Amino acid sequence: MKLVLIGALVALIVGLVGTRYFISLARAKGWGQFVRDDGPTSHHTKRGTPQMGGVVIIAGSVLGYVLAHLFTWDPPTASGMLVLFLMVGLGFVGWLDDWLKISHQRSLGLTSVQKLGGQTVVAVIFAILATKFSRGGVSPASYRISFVRDTWINLAFHGTVLGVILFVIWANIMIAGTSNGVNLTDGLDGQATGASVMVFGAYVLISVWQFNQNCQFHHVAKCYNVRDPLDLAVVAACVMGACFGFLWWNASPAKIFMGDTGSLGLGGALAGLAITTRTELLVVIIGGLFVLETVSVMLQVSYFKLTKRSNGGVGKRLFRMTPIHHHFEMLGWEQVTVTIRFWIICGLCVAAGLAIFYAEWVVGGVV
């Protein structure tokens, strides 16, 4: 448990202190936020706010992980390194997007094709490597689709090439879904950061529980076949700690934004933890707020296109604006009110996910 505590503490300090210095650097370099004109007018005051704060979150997470292992002289694991690789890789794609926005002073950075292409390259490398490094017959990722643990749905088809391709596609869907979900949620001061603290905190608890009930040490019916649960707890604790420190400066009124650097990186870490802890479908519940934000955009676009066809080329909107947190802003809610109420939704989703996880163990498995 020393690993978890040291990693979280180091990441917290880096997030808290590092963000303060990064704000000064960003102001000196002119790395300011560009605000879209078609959004809520209250956001215009945010123009020029330092951007790319996700660099500190990622740096704090990585540094916390490295120092935790150095202080305890405990070697890192394949699972932990792969999740961090996914976080850093997607964070780099987000950084390119942020940098283009800042350097060209516009709200558009990478095109959707370029961004998706970058995410796909990183996700494919992660998915292929995660099926390697087997220890005792258990690799960081499983070819079986998981809920609270692996289910009977096996994508590998006894090791055929088609099965490997299906798993890579499945991993890509998960990674794209979580990274873009966090990205869409990051539209109000502190909203995505606060939600991430809760979600990654849940994965600290899940991973620690899996370590205490792991099949490598306890050969019982309820044990978990997860390769490196304790190290995954360290990763989750580091990300949680870094987000906690960053939230001090990102809370309303925000002194800095995480940008796509942070949101894509956090989404990647979340997908990586879900895959390596065998909770791929459970993450839909734990990260319910991210799902809500994503679905609102999908419904808005679908409804607009549908009504456009049947209404003489004039589309209608289901919500005043999406992602859905902007809808409530347009209704007159204060930004702080929207953020806190969405944190409440996130907390309920996290509590529901943890309850399902524990209930499955109590009843001896539901899958």
C-alpha positions as CSV (number, residue, x, y, z in Angstrom):
1,M,0.0,0.0,0.0
2,K,3.0,2.3,0.4
3,L,3.2,2.4,-3.4
4,V,-0.3,3.8,-3.7
5,L,0.1,6.4,-1.0
6,I,3.5,7.6,-2.2
7,G,2.3,7.8,-5.8
8,A,-0.8,9.7,-4.9
9,L,1.0,12.2,-2.6
10,V,3.8,12.9,-5.2
11,A,1.2,13.4,-8.0
12,L,-0.9,15.7,-5.7
13,I,2.1,17.9,-5.0
14,V,3.1,18.1,-8.6
15,G,-0.4,18.9,-9.6
16,L,-0.8,21.6,-7.0
17,V,2.6,23.2,-7.2
18,G,3.4,22.4,-10.8
19,T,0.1,24.0,-12.1
20,R,0.9,27.2,-10.3
21,Y,4.2,27.5,-12.2
22,F,2.7,26.3,-15.4
23,I,0.1,29.1,-15.2
24,S,2.9,31.7,-15.0
25,L,4.7,30.1,-17.9
26,A,1.6,29.9,-20.1
27,R,0.8,33.6,-19.4
28,A,4.3,34.6,-20.3
29,K,4.2,32.6,-23.5
30,G,0.7,33.6,-24.4
31,W,-0.8,30.1,-24.3
32,G,-4.4,31.3,-23.9
33,Q,-7.8,29.8,-24.5
34,F,-9.6,30.7,-27.7
35,V,-13.4,30.8,-27.1
36,R,-15.9,30.0,-29.8
37,D,-18.3,32.8,-30.6
38,D,-21.4,30.6,-30.9
39,G,-21.2,29.3,-27.3
40,P,-22.7,30.8,-24.2
41,T,-21.8,34.5,-23.9
42,S,-20.6,34.0,-20.3
43,H,-17.7,32.0,-21.7
44,H,-16.3,35.1,-23.4
45,T,-14.6,36.2,-20.2
46,K,-12.5,33.0,-20.3
47,R,-10.7,34.2,-23.5
48,G,-7.0,34.2,-22.8
49,T,-7.1,31.9,-19.8
50,P,-3.9,29.7,-19.8
51,Q,-4.4,26.4,-21.7
52,M,-2.8,23.0,-22.0
53,G,-2.8,22.4,-18.2
54,G,-3.2,18.7,-18.9
55,V,0.6,18.6,-19.3
56,V,0.8,19.0,-15.5
57,I,-1.8,16.2,-14.9
58,I,0.1,13.8,-17.1
59,A,3.5,14.8,-15.7
60,G,2.3,14.5,-12.2
61,S,0.8,11.0,-12.8
62,V,4.0,9.7,-14.5
63,L,6.3,11.3,-11.9
64,G,4.2,10.0,-9.0
65,Y,4.3,6.5,-10.5
66,V,8.1,6.6,-11.1
67,L,9.0,8.0,-7.7
68,A,6.7,5.6,-5.9
69,H,8.6,2.7,-7.5
70,L,12.0,4.3,-6.9
71,F,11.3,5.0,-3.2
72,T,10.0,1.5,-2.5
73,W,12.5,-0.2,-4.9
74,D,9.6,-2.1,-6.4
75,P,9.8,-2.8,-10.2
76,P,7.1,-1.4,-12.4
77,T,4.7,-3.8,-14.2
78,A,3.6,-4.3,-17.8
79,S,0.0,-3.3,-16.9
80,G,1.0,-0.1,-15.2
81,M,3.4,1.0,-17.9
82,L,0.8,0.2,-20.7
83,V,-1.9,2.4,-19.1
84,L,0.6,5.2,-18.7
85,F,1.7,4.8,-22.3
86,L,-1.9,5.1,-23.4
87,M,-2.4,8.2,-21.2
88,V,0.8,9.9,-22.5
89,G,0.1,8.9,-26.1
90,L,-3.4,10.3,-26.3
91,G,-2.2,13.3,-24.3
92,F,0.3,14.0,-27.0
93,V,-2.4,13.9,-29.6
94,G,-4.4,16.3,-27.5
95,W,-1.3,18.5,-27.1
96,L,-0.9,18.8,-30.9
97,D,-4.6,19.8,-31.1
98,D,-4.2,22.4,-28.3
99,W,-0.9,23.8,-29.8
100,L,-2.5,24.3,-33.2
101,K,-5.4,26.2,-31.6
102,I,-3.1,28.4,-29.7
103,S,-0.6,29.1,-32.5
104,H,-3.3,29.8,-35.1
105,Q,-5.6,31.6,-32.6
106,R,-8.7,29.6,-33.6
107,S,-11.1,27.2,-31.9
108,L,-10.2,24.4,-34.3
109,G,-6.9,22.5,-34.0
110,L,-6.5,19.0,-35.6
111,T,-9.2,17.9,-38.0
112,S,-11.5,15.2,-36.8
113,V,-9.8,12.7,-39.1
114,Q,-6.3,13.7,-37.9
115,K,-7.3,13.5,-34.2
116,L,-9.0,10.1,-34.7
117,G,-6.0,8.9,-36.7
118,G,-3.7,9.8,-33.9
119,Q,-5.9,8.1,-31.3
120,T,-6.2,5.0,-33.4
121,V,-2.4,4.6,-33.8
122,V,-1.8,4.9,-30.0
123,A,-4.8,2.6,-29.3
124,V,-3.7,-0.1,-31.7
125,I,-0.2,-0.2,-30.2
126,F,-1.7,-0.4,-26.7
127,A,-4.1,-3.2,-27.7
128,I,-1.5,-5.4,-29.3
129,L,1.0,-5.0,-26.5
130,A,-1.6,-5.5,-23.8
131,T,-2.2,-9.1,-25.0
132,K,1.5,-9.8,-24.6
133,F,3.6,-10.0,-21.4
134,S,1.7,-13.0,-20.1
135,R,2.6,-14.1,-16.5
136,G,1.1,-17.3,-15.2
137,G,-1.2,-17.4,-18.1
138,V,-2.5,-13.9,-17.5
139,S,-1.7,-10.9,-19.7
140,P,-2.6,-7.3,-19.0
141,A,-5.6,-7.5,-21.3
142,S,-8.0,-10.4,-22.1
143,Y,-9.6,-11.3,-25.4
144,R,-12.8,-11.8,-23.5
145,I,-15.2,-8.9,-23.1
146,S,-15.5,-8.1,-19.4
147,F,-18.1,-6.6,-17.1
148,V,-17.0,-7.0,-13.5
149,R,-14.6,-9.7,-14.7
150,D,-14.2,-11.6,-17.9
151,T,-17.5,-12.9,-19.5
152,W,-18.0,-15.9,-21.8
153,I,-17.8,-13.6,-24.9
154,N,-14.4,-14.4,-26.4
155,L,-13.2,-12.3,-29.3
156,A,-10.1,-14.4,-29.9
157,F,-11.7,-17.4,-31.6
158,H,-9.0,-19.7,-30.3
159,G,-6.2,-17.4,-31.3
160,T,-7.2,-16.7,-34.9
161,V,-6.0,-13.5,-36.7
162,L,-9.7,-12.4,-37.0
163,G,-10.1,-12.6,-33.2
164,V,-7.0,-10.4,-32.7
165,I,-8.4,-7.9,-35.1
166,L,-11.8,-7.9,-33.4
167,F,-10.1,-7.3,-30.0
168,V,-8.1,-4.4,-31.4
169,I,-11.3,-2.9,-32.8
170,W,-13.0,-3.4,-29.5
171,A,-10.2,-1.7,-27.6
172,N,-10.2,1.2,-30.1
173,I,-14.0,1.7,-29.6
174,M,-13.4,1.8,-25.8
175,I,-10.5,4.2,-26.0
176,A,-12.2,6.5,-28.5
177,G,-15.3,6.5,-26.4
178,T,-13.7,7.3,-23.1
179,S,-11.2,9.9,-24.4
180,N,-13.9,11.8,-26.3
181,G,-16.3,11.4,-23.4
182,V,-14.0,13.2,-21.1
183,N,-13.2,15.7,-23.8
184,L,-16.9,16.6,-24.2
185,T,-17.3,16.9,-20.4
186,D,-14.5,19.4,-20.2
187,G,-16.5,22.4,-21.0
188,L,-17.0,24.1,-17.6
189,D,-14.6,25.2,-14.9
190,G,-13.5,22.1,-12.9
191,Q,-16.3,19.8,-14.3
192,A,-14.1,17.2,-16.0
193,T,-11.4,17.4,-13.4
194,G,-13.7,16.9,-10.4
195,A,-15.5,14.1,-12.2
196,S,-12.1,12.4,-12.9
197,V,-11.1,12.6,-9.3
198,M,-14.2,10.5,-8.4
199,V,-13.8,8.0,-11.3
200,F,-10.1,7.3,-10.8
201,G,-10.7,7.1,-7.0
202,A,-13.2,4.3,-7.8
203,Y,-10.5,2.5,-9.7
204,V,-8.1,2.8,-6.8
205,L,-10.7,0.9,-4.7
206,I,-11.4,-1.6,-7.4
207,S,-7.8,-2.4,-8.0
208,V,-6.9,-2.7,-4.3
209,W,-9.8,-5.0,-3.8
210,Q,-8.7,-7.1,-6.8
211,F,-5.2,-7.3,-5.3
212,N,-6.5,-8.6,-2.0
213,Q,-8.7,-11.2,-3.8
214,N,-6.3,-12.0,-6.6
215,C,-6.1,-15.5,-8.1
216,Q,-2.3,-15.4,-7.9
217,F,-2.5,-15.5,-4.1
218,H,-6.0,-16.8,-3.4
219,H,-7.2,-19.8,-5.4
220,V,-10.9,-19.5,-4.7
221,A,-13.9,-19.3,-6.9
222,K,-14.4,-15.5,-6.3
223,C,-10.8,-14.5,-7.1
224,Y,-9.9,-12.0,-9.9
225,N,-7.7,-12.9,-12.9
226,V,-6.0,-9.5,-13.2
227,R,-2.2,-9.5,-13.8
228,D,-1.0,-6.4,-11.8
229,P,-3.9,-5.1,-9.7
230,L,-1.7,-3.3,-7.1
231,D,0.3,-1.4,-9.8
232,L,-3.0,-0.5,-11.5
233,A,-4.1,1.0,-8.1
234,V,-0.9,3.0,-8.1
235,V,-1.6,4.4,-11.6
236,A,-5.2,5.2,-10.6
237,A,-4.0,6.9,-7.4
238,C,-1.4,9.0,-9.3
239,V,-4.0,10.2,-11.8
240,M,-6.5,11.0,-9.0
241,G,-3.8,12.9,-7.0
242,A,-2.7,14.9,-10.0
243,C,-6.3,15.8,-10.8
244,F,-6.9,16.8,-7.2
245,G,-3.9,19.2,-7.3
246,F,-4.9,20.6,-10.7
247,L,-8.5,21.1,-9.5
248,W,-7.3,23.7,-7.0
249,W,-6.5,26.0,-9.9
250,N,-9.1,24.7,-12.4
251,A,-12.1,25.2,-10.1
252,S,-14.4,28.2,-10.8
253,P,-13.2,30.8,-11.7
254,A,-10.6,28.7,-13.5
255,K,-7.1,30.0,-13.7
256,I,-6.1,27.3,-16.2
257,F,-7.8,24.7,-18.5
258,M,-6.6,21.2,-19.1
259,G,-7.3,21.4,-22.8
260,D,-7.4,18.3,-25.1
261,T,-4.0,17.4,-23.7
262,G,-5.6,16.6,-20.4
263,S,-9.0,15.3,-21.5
264,L,-7.7,12.9,-24.1
265,G,-5.0,11.7,-21.7
266,L,-7.5,11.2,-18.8
267,G,-9.9,9.3,-21.2
268,G,-7.0,7.1,-22.3
269,A,-6.0,6.3,-18.7
270,L,-9.6,5.5,-17.9
271,A,-10.0,3.1,-20.9
272,G,-6.6,1.5,-20.0
273,L,-7.7,0.8,-16.4
274,A,-11.0,-0.6,-17.5
275,I,-9.4,-3.0,-20.0
276,T,-6.6,-4.1,-17.6
277,T,-8.9,-4.5,-14.5
278,R,-11.4,-6.5,-16.6
279,T,-14.2,-3.9,-16.0
280,E,-14.8,-2.8,-19.6
281,L,-18.6,-2.6,-19.5
282,L,-18.7,-1.5,-15.9
283,V,-16.8,1.7,-16.9
284,V,-20.0,2.7,-18.7
285,I,-21.7,3.0,-15.3
286,I,-18.7,4.4,-13.3
287,G,-18.1,7.0,-16.0
288,G,-21.8,7.6,-16.5
289,L,-21.4,11.4,-16.6
290,F,-19.0,11.0,-19.6
291,V,-21.5,8.8,-21.3
292,L,-24.3,11.3,-20.7
293,E,-22.3,14.1,-22.3
294,T,-21.5,11.9,-25.3
295,V,-25.0,10.6,-25.8
296,S,-26.4,14.2,-25.7
297,V,-24.2,15.2,-28.7
298,M,-25.1,12.0,-30.6
299,L,-28.9,12.7,-30.0
300,Q,-28.5,16.3,-31.0
301,V,-26.8,15.5,-34.3
302,S,-29.1,12.6,-35.1
303,Y,-32.3,14.6,-34.4
304,F,-31.0,17.6,-36.4
305,K,-30.3,15.4,-39.4
306,L,-33.6,13.5,-39.1
307,T,-35.7,16.7,-38.9
308,K,-33.7,18.3,-41.7
309,R,-34.8,15.6,-44.1
310,S,-38.4,15.8,-43.1
311,N,-38.7,19.5,-42.7
312,G,-37.6,21.0,-46.0
313,G,-33.9,21.2,-45.2
314,V,-34.4,23.0,-41.9
315,G,-33.2,20.9,-39.0
316,K,-34.5,21.2,-35.4
317,R,-32.5,20.8,-32.2
318,L,-33.4,18.5,-29.3
319,F,-31.3,20.6,-26.9
320,R,-30.5,24.3,-27.0
321,M,-26.8,23.4,-27.2
322,T,-24.6,20.4,-26.7
323,P,-22.7,18.9,-24.9
324,I,-25.7,19.0,-22.5
325,H,-24.0,21.1,-19.8
326,H,-24.3,24.0,-22.2
327,H,-28.0,23.4,-22.6
328,F,-28.5,24.1,-18.9
329,E,-26.3,27.2,-19.2
330,M,-28.6,28.4,-22.0
331,L,-31.6,27.9,-19.7
332,G,-30.0,30.3,-17.3
333,W,-28.2,28.1,-14.8
334,E,-25.0,29.5,-13.3
335,Q,-21.9,27.6,-14.4
336,V,-21.0,26.7,-10.8
337,T,-24.5,25.2,-10.4
338,V,-24.2,23.1,-13.5
339,T,-20.8,21.9,-12.5
340,I,-21.8,20.9,-8.9
341,R,-25.0,19.2,-10.1
342,F,-23.1,17.2,-12.7
343,W,-20.5,16.3,-10.0
344,I,-23.5,14.9,-8.0
345,I,-24.5,12.8,-11.1
346,C,-21.0,11.6,-11.4
347,G,-20.8,10.6,-7.8
348,L,-24.1,8.7,-8.0
349,C,-22.7,6.8,-11.1
350,V,-19.5,6.0,-9.3
351,A,-21.4,4.8,-6.3
352,A,-23.6,2.6,-8.5
353,G,-20.6,1.1,-10.3
354,L,-18.8,0.3,-7.0
355,A,-22.0,-1.2,-5.6
356,I,-22.4,-3.5,-8.6
357,F,-18.7,-4.4,-8.4
358,Y,-19.0,-5.4,-4.8
359,A,-22.4,-7.0,-5.1
360,E,-21.0,-9.3,-7.9
361,W,-18.4,-10.5,-5.5
362,V,-20.8,-11.1,-2.6
363,V,-23.2,-13.3,-4.7
364,G,-20.3,-15.2,-6.1
365,G,-20.4,-13.9,-9.7
366,V,-23.2,-12.9,-12.0
367,V,-21.4,-13.6,-15.3
